[in-house]
Amino acid sequence: MATALKMPRNYLSKTLHLLARAGVLRSTRGPLGGFQLAVPAAKLTLARVTAPFDEAGDRHCLLGRAQCGDQRPCAAHAHWSALSDSLQDFFQTTTIADLVREDQSFATRARAG
């Protein structure tokens, strides 16, 4: 898997174990062991998958201001806020099953096409 993803094995291992500790994956030891989803794909949102790596609620000012928010916005705040809200909505409402379905649909269209 690390070769296919073009990433170091130790980094992939740490990533998978972090997801297992967060309850996203289930790990099984032994020669037939490995990782599998701990939650049905239709219920596993991208927000839950990414949560162990980044706090999605943290927003930082694009212009580097220490104080930037709805009360004291910078010039980019309104534009970034709308985009950030949209991105958070995408991560909170999109599931792994949604992505698999889209990937299968894309592959079918590509073969037909």
MODELLER restraints for C-alpha pairs under 7 A, 6 or more apart:
rsr = mdl.restraints
at = mdl.atoms
rsr.add(forms.Gaussian(group=physical.xy_distance, feature=features.Distance(at['CA:2:A'], at['CA:8:A']), mean=6.16, stdev=0.5))
rsr.add(forms.Gaussian(group=physical.xy_distance, feature=features.Distance(at['CA:2:A'], at['CA:9:A']), mean=5.35, stdev=0.5))
rsr.add(forms.Gaussian(group=physical.xy_distance, feature=features.Distance(at['CA:2:A'], at['CA:12:A']), mean=6.39, stdev=0.5))
rsr.add(forms.Gaussian(group=physical.xy_distance, feature=features.Distance(at['CA:19:A'], at['CA:25:A']), mean=5.60, stdev=0.5))
rsr.add(forms.Gaussian(group=physical.xy_distance, feature=features.Distance(at['CA:20:A'], at['CA:26:A']), mean=5.39, stdev=0.5))
rsr.add(forms.Gaussian(group=physical.xy_distance, feature=features.Distance(at['CA:20:A'], at['CA:27:A']), mean=6.48, stdev=0.5))
rsr.add(forms.Gaussian(group=physical.xy_distance, feature=features.Distance(at['CA:22:A'], at['CA:52:A']), mean=6.65, stdev=0.5))
rsr.add(forms.Gaussian(group=physical.xy_distance, feature=features.Distance(at['CA:23:A'], at['CA:38:A']), mean=6.25, stdev=0.5))
rsr.add(forms.Gaussian(group=physical.xy_distance, feature=features.Distance(at['CA:24:A'], at['CA:37:A']), mean=6.12, stdev=0.5))
rsr.add(forms.Gaussian(group=physical.xy_distance, feature=features.Distance(at['CA:24:A'], at['CA:38:A']), mean=5.33, stdev=0.5))
rsr.add(forms.Gaussian(group=physical.xy_distance, feature=features.Distance(at['CA:24:A'], at['CA:39:A']), mean=6.41, stdev=0.5))
rsr.add(forms.Gaussian(group=physical.xy_distance, feature=features.Distance(at['CA:24:A'], at['CA:49:A']), mean=6.40, stdev=0.5))
rsr.add(forms.Gaussian(group=physical.xy_distance, feature=features.Distance(at['CA:25:A'], at['CA:35:A']), mean=6.27, stdev=0.5))
rsr.add(forms.Gaussian(group=physical.xy_distance, feature=features.Distance(at['CA:25:A'], at['CA:36:A']), mean=5.47, stdev=0.5))
rsr.add(forms.Gaussian(group=physical.xy_distance, feature=features.Distance(at['CA:25:A'], at['CA:37:A']), mean=4.44, stdev=0.5))
rsr.add(forms.Gaussian(group=physical.xy_distance, feature=features.Distance(at['CA:25:A'], at['CA:38:A']), mean=4.57, stdev=0.5))
rsr.add(forms.Gaussian(group=physical.xy_distance, feature=features.Distance(at['CA:26:A'], at['CA:35:A']), mean=5.57, stdev=0.5))
rsr.add(forms.Gaussian(group=physical.xy_distance, feature=features.Distance(at['CA:26:A'], at['CA:36:A']), mean=5.36, stdev=0.5))
rsr.add(forms.Gaussian(group=physical.xy_distance, feature=features.Distance(at['CA:26:A'], at['CA:37:A']), mean=5.97, stdev=0.5))
rsr.add(forms.Gaussian(group=physical.xy_distance, feature=features.Distance(at['CA:26:A'], at['CA:38:A']), mean=5.01, stdev=0.5))
rsr.add(forms.Gaussian(group=physical.xy_distance, feature=features.Distance(at['CA:27:A'], at['CA:34:A']), mean=5.61, stdev=0.5))
rsr.add(forms.Gaussian(group=physical.xy_distance, feature=features.Distance(at['CA:27:A'], at['CA:35:A']), mean=4.50, stdev=0.5))
rsr.add(forms.Gaussian(group=physical.xy_distance, feature=features.Distance(at['CA:27:A'], at['CA:36:A']), mean=6.62, stdev=0.5))
rsr.add(forms.Gaussian(group=physical.xy_distance, feature=features.Distance(at['CA:28:A'], at['CA:34:A']), mean=5.22, stdev=0.5))
rsr.add(forms.Gaussian(group=physical.xy_distance, feature=features.Distance(at['CA:28:A'], at['CA:35:A']), mean=6.40, stdev=0.5))
rsr.add(forms.Gaussian(group=physical.xy_distance, feature=features.Distance(at['CA:41:A'], at['CA:95:A']), mean=6.58, stdev=0.5))
rsr.add(forms.Gaussian(group=physical.xy_distance, feature=features.Distance(at['CA:41:A'], at['CA:96:A']), mean=5.08, stdev=0.5))
rsr.add(forms.Gaussian(group=physical.xy_distance, feature=features.Distance(at['CA:41:A'], at['CA:97:A']), mean=4.87, stdev=0.5))
rsr.add(forms.Gaussian(group=physical.xy_distance, feature=features.Distance(at['CA:42:A'], at['CA:95:A']), mean=5.80, stdev=0.5))
rsr.add(forms.Gaussian(group=physical.xy_distance, feature=features.Distance(at['CA:42:A'], at['CA:96:A']), mean=6.41, stdev=0.5))
rsr.add(forms.Gaussian(group=physical.xy_distance, feature=features.Distance(at['CA:42:A'], at['CA:97:A']), mean=4.85, stdev=0.5))
rsr.add(forms.Gaussian(group=physical.xy_distance, feature=features.Distance(at['CA:43:A'], at['CA:95:A']), mean=6.33, stdev=0.5))
rsr.add(forms.Gaussian(group=physical.xy_distance, feature=features.Distance(at['CA:44:A'], at['CA:95:A']), mean=5.26, stdev=0.5))
rsr.add(forms.Gaussian(group=physical.xy_distance, feature=features.Distance(at['CA:44:A'], at['CA:96:A']), mean=5.92, stdev=0.5))
rsr.add(forms.Gaussian(group=physical.xy_distance, feature=features.Distance(at['CA:45:A'], at['CA:91:A']), mean=6.59, stdev=0.5))
rsr.add(forms.Gaussian(group=physical.xy_distance, feature=features.Distance(at['CA:45:A'], at['CA:92:A']), mean=5.91, stdev=0.5))
rsr.add(forms.Gaussian(group=physical.xy_distance, feature=features.Distance(at['CA:45:A'], at['CA:93:A']), mean=6.38, stdev=0.5))
rsr.add(forms.Gaussian(group=physical.xy_distance, feature=features.Distance(at['CA:45:A'], at['CA:94:A']), mean=5.50, stdev=0.5))
rsr.add(forms.Gaussian(group=physical.xy_distance, feature=features.Distance(at['CA:45:A'], at['CA:95:A']), mean=4.11, stdev=0.5))
rsr.add(forms.Gaussian(group=physical.xy_distance, feature=features.Distance(at['CA:45:A'], at['CA:96:A']), mean=6.28, stdev=0.5))
rsr.add(forms.Gaussian(group=physical.xy_distance, feature=features.Distance(at['CA:46:A'], at['CA:91:A']), mean=4.86, stdev=0.5))
rsr.add(forms.Gaussian(group=physical.xy_distance, feature=features.Distance(at['CA:46:A'], at['CA:92:A']), mean=6.39, stdev=0.5))
rsr.add(forms.Gaussian(group=physical.xy_distance, feature=features.Distance(at['CA:46:A'], at['CA:94:A']), mean=6.06, stdev=0.5))
rsr.add(forms.Gaussian(group=physical.xy_distance, feature=features.Distance(at['CA:46:A'], at['CA:95:A']), mean=5.84, stdev=0.5))
rsr.add(forms.Gaussian(group=physical.xy_distance, feature=features.Distance(at['CA:46:A'], at['CA:96:A']), mean=6.80, stdev=0.5))
rsr.add(forms.Gaussian(group=physical.xy_distance, feature=features.Distance(at['CA:47:A'], at['CA:91:A']), mean=4.76, stdev=0.5))
rsr.add(forms.Gaussian(group=physical.xy_distance, feature=features.Distance(at['CA:47:A'], at['CA:92:A']), mean=5.10, stdev=0.5))
rsr.add(forms.Gaussian(group=physical.xy_distance, feature=features.Distance(at['CA:61:A'], at['CA:68:A']), mean=6.00, stdev=0.5))
rsr.add(forms.Gaussian(group=physical.xy_distance, feature=features.Distance(at['CA:62:A'], at['CA:76:A']), mean=6.95, stdev=0.5))
rsr.add(forms.Gaussian(group=physical.xy_distance, feature=features.Distance(at['CA:68:A'], at['CA:74:A']), mean=6.01, stdev=0.5))
